[in-house]
Amino acid sequence: MKEDQIVLDVKDTPKPVTWLALSFQHLFAMFGATILVPFLVELDPAVALISSGLGTIAFLLITKGQVPAYLGSSFAFITPIIVAKASAGIGAAMVGSFLAGLVYGIIALLIKGTGHKWIMKILPPVVVGPVIIVIGLGLAGTAVGMATNDPAGEYSLKYFSAALVTLLITILCSIFLKGFFNLIPVLIGIVGGYIYSLTIGIIDYTSVIEAKWFQVPNFVLPFVDYTPSITLDIVLLMVPVVVVTISEHIGHQLVLGKVVGRDYIEKPGLHRSLLGDGVATMIASLIGGPPNTTYGENIGVLAITRVYSIFVIAGAAVLAIIFGFIGKISALISSIPSPVMGGVSILLFGIIASSGLRMMIDSKLDLGNKRNLIIASVILVIGIGEATLKIGNLDLHGMALAALIGIVLNLVLPADKDETINKETA
């Protein structure tokens, strides 16, 4: 990136009106996906907005104001949070999220002391790619159920039509819209699906009318709403997800570095950005929000606008926090019908699965190699099939089990001789 192409550099401060407009762009870019996650796991979307804002500000501070990244709700934790809530309540899910963030911090310390190459060996594309596919396909049933069923859980053509309209609008926006609007197809799809739902009479405005303009969200606080308790089940359910989110984080940092024209792996360092991600997740867990992660949508905004100012990112974070306390907005989000979110989810979860496949393709992973084929195949079947390992109080299943087995297979299975020779001659 040439210096004269930059509109606003990382430490530049925009004029007030421009600042507000640019920050709103980032807010719109992350909004659809960030509110979808709490919608799916039955958390308060307002808390998710606030936690994303607080997490982003913490990230900017920890990275010394050098990395213009926005953090929003992580899709990787959807299934673990649902399982944790069903088995041990919302407190267990929050404890698990906190522990996941803590693991980020531990890994950040290790990277600071030993460098980052070792983590790339533990998390190669042959492991991470299939696990990402498992995340997407594992949620397919949830998306279809939301899209086709009414509130009573029965099939409804009327509700399914709302999902299909939402899906169609989102797809058309993704393909035909250009510039910034190409980055917010999810938000546009939700708005379009909402308007259609209004015309077929499946929206209830009672909560919106009754909501106050200023309203404290439904925070879930430790020692107030639950007593924190660490169990082996929660550790094994939530912590292995870090395998995927750290890989995703590294990928985002590499892409962001190319966009901005800096090497963020070296400066401020992968350890700082990972720590920022972990602290953001811990902050979210302490107030009842879903774990946070850096958002590719907002990296896309940076690429299009060539505005890299951290002050613009911080402005979006402040706006998200403010929106979280506006009761009318929170109630309006909650009034979105489930088929609208289901229609968007069909595309988003498919894209997650496809991104895992893309990672394998981009890394030129050879599935003709028996070792790679075995690792990928085992991960996919164990993960999508929701295989469970039960030994006493130990309960490890689905994606977590698949990820751990994939890591072990990658470390244990001998590399193909031809592959080793190619690496040595490369």
WOPEFEN-V21124 format. One record per pair of residues at least 24 apart in sequence whose C-alpha atoms are under 10 Angstrom apart, sorted by the first residue. I is the first residue (numbers start at 1). J is the second residue. Records with the same first field share a line. If there is no record, write none. Layout:
# WOPEFEN-V21124
I = J / J
This chain:
# WOPEFEN-V21124
1 = 258 / 259 / 260 / 261 / 262 / 306
2 = 260 / 261
3 = 260 / 261
5 = 306 / 307
6 = 260 / 261 / 305 / 306 / 307 / 308
7 = 305 / 306 / 307 / 308 / 309
8 = 305 / 306 / 307 / 308 / 309 / 310 / 312
9 = 68 / 260 / 306 / 307 / 308 / 309 / 310
10 = 65 / 66 / 67 / 68 / 260 / 307 / 308 / 309 / 310 / 311 / 312 / 313
11 = 65 / 66 / 67 / 68 / 308 / 309 / 310 / 311 / 312
12 = 307 / 308 / 309 / 310 / 311 / 312
13 = 309 / 310 / 311 / 312
14 = 307 / 309 / 311 / 312
18 = 312
19 = 309 / 311 / 312 / 313 / 315 / 316
20 = 312 / 315 / 316 / 319
21 = 312 / 315 / 316
22 = 301 / 305 / 307 / 309 / 311 / 312 / 313 / 315 / 316
23 = 311 / 312 / 313 / 314 / 315 / 316 / 317 / 318 / 319 / 320
24 = 312 / 313 / 315 / 316 / 317 / 319 / 320
25 = 180 / 181 / 183 / 184 / 298 / 301 / 305 / 312 / 313 / 316
26 = 70 / 180 / 183 / 184 / 297 / 298 / 299 / 300 / 301 / 302 / 312 / 313 / 314 / 315 / 316 / 317 / 319 / 320
27 = 53 / 70 / 298 / 313 / 315 / 316 / 317 / 318 / 319 / 320
28 = 180 / 181 / 183 / 184 / 186 / 187 / 188 / 297 / 298 / 316 / 320
29 = 70 / 180 / 181 / 182 / 183 / 184 / 185 / 186 / 187 / 295 / 296 / 297 / 298 / 299 / 300 / 301
30 = 70 / 71 / 72 / 73 / 183 / 184 / 186 / 187 / 295 / 296 / 297 / 298 / 316 / 320
31 = 72 / 73 / 184 / 186 / 187 / 297 / 320
32 = 184 / 185 / 186 / 187 / 188 / 189 / 190 / 191 / 341 / 344
33 = 72 / 73 / 74 / 75 / 184 / 186 / 187 / 295 / 297 / 341 / 344 / 345 / 348
34 = 71 / 72 / 73 / 74 / 75 / 290 / 292 / 295
35 = 72 / 73 / 290 / 330 / 333 / 334 / 341
36 = 73 / 74 / 75 / 186 / 333 / 341 / 342 / 344 / 345
37 = 72 / 73 / 74 / 75 / 76 / 77 / 78 / 289 / 290 / 291 / 341 / 345
38 = 73 / 74 / 75 / 78 / 81 / 288 / 289 / 290
39 = 333 / 334 / 336 / 338 / 341
40 = 75 / 78 / 79 / 81 / 82 / 142 / 143 / 146 / 338 / 341 / 342 / 345
41 = 77 / 78 / 79 / 80 / 81 / 82 / 83 / 85 / 90 / 290
42 = 81 / 82 / 85 / 90
43 = 90 / 218 / 219 / 220 / 288 / 289 / 290
44 = 217 / 218 / 219 / 220 / 288 / 289 / 290 / 324 / 330 / 331 / 333 / 334
45 = 73 / 217 / 218 / 289 / 290 / 324 / 329 / 330 / 331 / 333 / 334
46 = 215 / 216 / 217 / 218 / 219 / 289 / 320 / 321 / 322 / 323 / 324 / 325 / 326 / 327 / 329 / 330 / 331 / 333 / 334
47 = 216 / 217 / 218 / 219 / 220 / 284 / 287 / 288 / 289 / 290 / 320 / 321 / 323 / 324 / 325 / 330
48 = 72 / 73 / 217 / 219 / 284 / 287 / 288 / 289 / 290 / 291 / 292 / 320 / 321 / 324
49 = 73 / 284 / 289 / 290 / 317 / 318 / 319 / 320 / 321 / 322 / 323 / 324 / 325 / 330
50 = 217 / 219 / 284 / 287 / 289 / 317 / 318 / 319 / 320 / 321 / 322 / 323 / 324 / 325
51 = 280 / 281 / 282 / 283 / 284 / 285 / 286 / 287 / 288 / 289 / 290 / 291 / 292 / 317 / 320 / 321 / 324
52 = 280 / 281 / 283 / 284 / 289 / 290 / 291 / 292 / 293 / 294 / 316 / 317 / 318 / 320 / 321
53 = 280 / 284 / 292 / 313 / 314 / 315 / 316 / 317 / 318 / 319 / 320 / 321 / 322 / 324
54 = 279 / 280 / 281 / 283 / 284 / 314 / 317 / 318 / 320 / 321
55 = 276 / 277 / 278 / 279 / 280 / 281 / 282 / 283 / 284 / 291 / 292 / 293 / 294 / 317
56 = 276 / 277 / 279 / 280 / 292 / 293 / 294 / 313 / 314 / 316 / 317 / 318
57 = 276 / 280 / 310 / 313 / 314 / 315 / 316 / 317 / 318
58 = 275 / 276 / 277 / 278 / 279 / 280 / 283 / 314
59 = 272 / 273 / 274 / 275 / 276 / 277 / 278 / 279 / 280 / 294 / 314
60 = 272 / 273 / 276 / 277 / 310 / 311 / 313 / 314
61 = 272 / 276
62 = 268 / 272 / 273 / 274 / 275 / 276 / 277 / 279
63 = 264 / 267 / 268 / 269 / 270 / 271 / 272 / 273 / 274 / 275 / 276
64 = 267 / 268 / 272 / 273
65 = 268 / 309 / 310 / 311 / 314
66 = 262 / 264 / 267 / 268 / 273 / 308 / 309 / 310
67 = 253 / 256 / 257 / 260 / 262 / 264 / 267 / 268 / 272 / 273 / 308 / 309 / 310 / 313
68 = 256 / 257 / 260 / 298 / 299 / 302 / 307 / 308 / 309 / 310 / 311 / 312 / 313 / 314
69 = 252 / 253 / 256 / 273 / 293 / 294 / 295 / 296 / 298 / 299 / 302 / 308 / 309 / 310 / 313 / 314
70 = 292 / 293 / 294 / 295 / 296 / 297 / 298 / 299 / 310 / 313 / 314 / 316 / 317
71 = 276 / 277 / 280 / 281 / 291 / 292 / 293 / 294 / 295 / 296 / 298 / 313 / 317
72 = 280 / 281 / 290 / 291 / 292 / 293 / 294 / 295 / 296 / 297 / 298 / 317
73 = 281 / 284 / 289 / 290 / 291 / 292 / 293 / 294 / 295
74 = 245 / 281 / 290 / 291 / 292 / 293 / 294 / 295
75 = 135 / 136 / 139 / 245 / 290 / 291 / 292 / 293 / 348 / 349 / 352
76 = 131 / 132 / 134 / 135 / 136 / 238 / 241 / 242 / 244 / 245 / 248 / 291 / 292 / 293 / 352 / 399
77 = 135 / 237 / 238 / 239 / 241 / 242 / 244 / 245 / 290 / 291 / 292
78 = 135 / 139 / 290 / 291
79 = 135 / 138 / 139 / 142 / 237 / 238 / 398 / 399
80 = 234 / 236 / 237 / 238 / 239 / 240 / 241 / 397 / 398 / 399 / 400
81 = 234 / 237 / 238 / 290 / 291
83 = 234 / 237 / 238
84 = 233 / 234 / 237 / 238
87 = 233 / 234
88 = 233 / 234
89 = 226
90 = 220 / 225 / 226 / 288
91 = 220 / 221 / 222 / 223 / 225 / 226 / 227 / 228 / 229 / 285 / 286 / 288
92 = 226 / 227 / 228 / 229 / 230 / 231 / 233 / 234 / 235 / 238
93 = 228 / 234 / 237 / 238 / 285 / 288 / 290
94 = 220 / 221 / 222 / 226 / 228 / 234 / 238 / 281 / 282 / 284 / 285 / 286 / 287 / 288 / 289 / 290 / 291
95 = 222 / 226 / 227 / 228 / 229 / 230 / 231 / 234 / 235 / 238 / 282 / 285 / 286 / 288
96 = 228 / 229 / 230 / 231 / 233 / 234 / 235 / 236 / 237 / 238 / 239 / 282 / 285 / 291
97 = 234 / 235 / 237 / 238 / 239 / 241 / 278 / 281 / 282 / 283 / 284 / 285 / 286 / 288 / 289 / 290 / 291 / 292
98 = 238 / 239 / 278 / 279 / 280 / 281 / 282 / 283 / 284 / 285 / 286 / 291
99 = 230 / 234 / 235 / 238 / 239 / 278 / 281 / 282 / 285
100 = 235 / 237 / 238 / 239 / 240 / 241 / 242 / 245 / 278 / 279 / 281 / 282 / 285 / 291
101 = 239 / 242 / 274 / 275 / 276 / 277 / 278 / 279 / 280 / 281 / 282 / 283 / 284 / 285 / 291 / 292
102 = 239 / 275 / 278 / 279 / 281 / 282
103 = 239 / 240 / 242 / 274 / 275 / 278
104 = 239 / 242 / 243 / 245 / 246 / 271 / 273 / 274 / 275 / 276 / 277 / 278 / 279 / 281 / 282
105 = 271 / 272 / 274 / 275 / 276 / 277 / 278 / 279
106 = 271 / 274 / 275 / 278
107 = 246 / 271 / 274 / 275 / 278
108 = 269 / 270 / 271 / 272 / 273 / 274 / 275 / 276 / 278
109 = 271 / 272 / 274 / 275
110 = 271
111 = 269 / 270 / 271 / 272 / 274
112 = 269 / 270 / 271 / 272
113 = 271
115 = 266 / 269 / 270 / 271
116 = 265 / 266 / 269 / 270 / 271
119 = 243 / 246 / 247
120 = 247 / 250
121 = 407 / 410 / 411
122 = 243 / 406 / 407 / 408 / 410 / 411
123 = 243 / 244 / 246 / 247 / 403 / 406 / 407 / 410 / 411
124 = 247 / 360 / 363 / 365 / 407 / 410
125 = 247 / 356 / 357 / 358 / 359 / 360 / 361 / 362 / 363 / 364 / 365 / 372 / 376
126 = 356 / 357 / 359 / 360 / 363 / 365 / 366 / 367 / 371 / 372 / 373 / 374 / 375 / 376 / 379 / 406 / 407 / 410
127 = 243 / 244 / 356 / 360 / 372 / 375 / 376 / 379 / 380 / 402 / 403 / 404 / 405 / 406 / 407 / 408 / 409 / 410
128 = 243 / 244 / 245 / 246 / 247 / 248 / 356 / 357 / 359 / 360 / 376 / 379 / 403 / 406 / 407
129 = 244 / 247 / 353 / 354 / 355 / 356 / 357 / 358 / 359 / 360 / 361 / 363 / 365 / 376 / 379 / 380
130 = 353 / 354 / 355 / 356 / 357 / 359 / 360 / 375 / 376 / 377 / 378 / 379 / 380 / 381 / 383 / 399 / 402 / 403 / 406
131 = 241 / 243 / 244 / 353 / 356 / 357 / 376 / 379 / 380 / 383 / 384 / 399 / 400 / 402 / 403 / 404 / 406
132 = 243 / 244 / 245 / 247 / 248 / 352 / 353 / 354 / 355 / 356 / 357 / 359 / 380 / 383 / 399 / 403
133 = 349 / 350 / 351 / 352 / 353 / 354 / 355 / 356 / 357 / 358 / 379 / 380 / 383 / 384 / 399
134 = 352 / 353 / 356 / 379 / 380 / 381 / 382 / 383 / 384 / 385 / 386 / 398 / 399 / 402 / 403
135 = 241 / 244 / 349 / 350 / 352 / 353 / 356 / 380 / 383 / 384 / 398 / 399
136 = 345 / 346 / 347 / 348 / 349 / 350 / 351 / 352 / 353 / 354 / 355 / 356 / 384
137 = 346 / 349 / 350 / 351 / 352 / 353 / 354 / 380 / 383 / 384
138 = 349 / 353 / 380 / 383 / 384 / 385 / 386 / 398 / 399
139 = 345 / 346 / 349 / 350 / 352 / 353 / 384
140 = 342 / 345 / 346 / 347 / 348 / 349 / 350 / 353
141 = 346
142 = 342 / 345 / 346 / 349
143 = 338 / 339 / 341 / 342 / 343 / 344 / 345 / 346 / 347 / 348 / 349 / 350
144 = 339 / 342 / 343 / 345 / 346
145 = 338 / 339 / 342
146 = 337 / 338 / 339 / 340 / 341 / 342 / 343 / 345 / 346
147 = 337 / 338 / 339 / 340 / 341 / 342 / 343 / 344 / 345 / 346
148 = 338 / 339 / 342 / 343
149 = 338 / 339 / 342
150 = 202 / 337 / 338 / 339
151 = 337 / 338 / 339
156 = 339
158 = 197 / 200 / 201 / 202 / 339
159 = 197 / 200 / 202 / 337 / 338 / 339 / 340 / 342
160 = 338 / 339 / 340 / 342 / 343
161 = 193 / 196 / 197 / 200 / 339 / 340 / 343
162 = 192 / 193 / 194 / 195 / 196 / 197 / 198 / 200 / 202 / 337 / 338 / 339 / 340 / 341 / 342 / 343
163 = 189 / 190 / 193 / 194 / 196 / 197 / 337 / 338 / 339 / 340 / 341 / 342 / 343 / 344 / 345 / 346
164 = 193 / 339 / 340 / 342 / 343 / 344 / 346
165 = 189 / 190 / 192 / 193 / 194 / 196 / 197 / 339 / 340 / 343 / 344
166 = 190 / 191 / 192 / 193 / 194 / 195 / 196 / 197 / 339 / 340 / 341 / 342 / 343 / 344 / 345
167 = 192 / 193 / 339 / 340 / 341 / 342 / 343 / 344 / 345 / 346 / 347 / 348
168 = 192 / 193 / 343 / 344 / 347
169 = 193 / 343 / 344
170 = 343 / 344 / 347 / 348
171 = 344 / 347
179 = 300 / 301 / 303 / 304 / 305
180 = 297 / 300 / 301 / 302 / 303 / 304 / 305
181 = 301
182 = 297 / 300 / 301
183 = 296 / 297 / 298 / 299 / 300 / 301 / 304
184 = 297 / 298 / 301
185 = 344
186 = 341 / 343 / 344 / 345 / 347 / 348
187 = 344
189 = 340 / 341 / 343 / 344
190 = 336 / 337 / 340 / 341 / 342 / 343 / 344
191 = 336 / 340
192 = 340
193 = 336 / 337 / 339 / 340 / 341 / 343 / 344
194 = 335 / 336 / 337 / 339 / 340 / 341
195 = 336
196 = 340
197 = 336 / 337 / 339 / 340
198 = 336 / 337
202 = 335 / 336 / 337 / 338 / 339
203 = 335 / 336 / 337
204 = 332 / 334 / 335 / 336 / 337
205 = 331 / 332 / 334 / 335 / 336
206 = 331 / 332 / 335
207 = 327 / 328 / 330 / 331 / 332 / 334 / 335
208 = 327 / 328 / 329 / 330 / 331 / 332 / 333 / 334 / 335
209 = 328 / 331 / 332
210 = 327 / 328 / 331
211 = 326 / 327 / 328 / 329 / 330 / 331 / 332
212 = 325 / 326 / 327 / 328 / 329 / 330 / 331
213 = 325 / 326 / 327 / 328 / 329 / 330 / 331
214 = 322 / 323 / 324 / 325 / 326 / 327 / 328 / 329
215 = 324 / 325 / 326 / 327 / 328 / 329 / 330
216 = 324 / 325 / 326 / 327
217 = 287 / 288 / 324 / 325 / 326 / 327 / 330
218 = 287 / 288 / 289
219 = 284 / 285 / 286 / 287 / 288 / 289
220 = 284 / 285 / 286 / 287 / 288 / 289
221 = 285 / 286 / 287 / 288
222 = 285 / 286 / 287 / 288
225 = 288
231 = 393 / 394
232 = 393 / 394 / 395 / 396
233 = 393 / 394 / 395 / 396 / 397
234 = 394 / 395 / 396
235 = 396
236 = 394 / 395 / 396 / 397 / 400 / 401 / 404
237 = 395 / 396 / 397 / 398 / 399 / 400 / 401
238 = 399 / 400
239 = 400
240 = 396 / 399 / 400 / 401 / 402 / 403 / 404
241 = 399 / 400 / 401 / 403 / 404
242 = 278 / 400 / 403
243 = 400 / 403 / 404 / 407
244 = 399 / 400 / 403
245 = 274 / 277 / 292 / 293 / 294
246 = 274 / 277 / 278 / 293
248 = 293 / 294 / 295 / 296
249 = 273 / 274 / 277 / 293 / 294 / 295 / 296
250 = 274 / 294
251 = 296 / 359
252 = 293 / 294 / 295 / 296 / 299
253 = 294 / 296 / 299
255 = 296 / 299 / 300 / 303
256 = 296 / 298 / 299 / 300 / 302 / 303
257 = 299
258 = 303
259 = 299 / 300 / 302 / 303 / 304 / 306 / 308
260 = 299 / 302 / 303 / 306 / 307 / 308
366 = 419
369 = 415 / 416 / 418 / 419
370 = 415 / 416
371 = 409 / 410 / 413 / 414 / 415 / 416
372 = 409 / 410 / 413 / 415 / 416
374 = 406 / 409 / 410 / 413
375 = 402 / 405 / 406 / 407 / 408 / 409 / 410 / 413
376 = 402 / 406 / 409 / 410
377 = 406
378 = 402 / 403 / 405 / 406 / 409
379 = 403 / 404 / 405 / 406 / 407 / 409
380 = 406
382 = 406
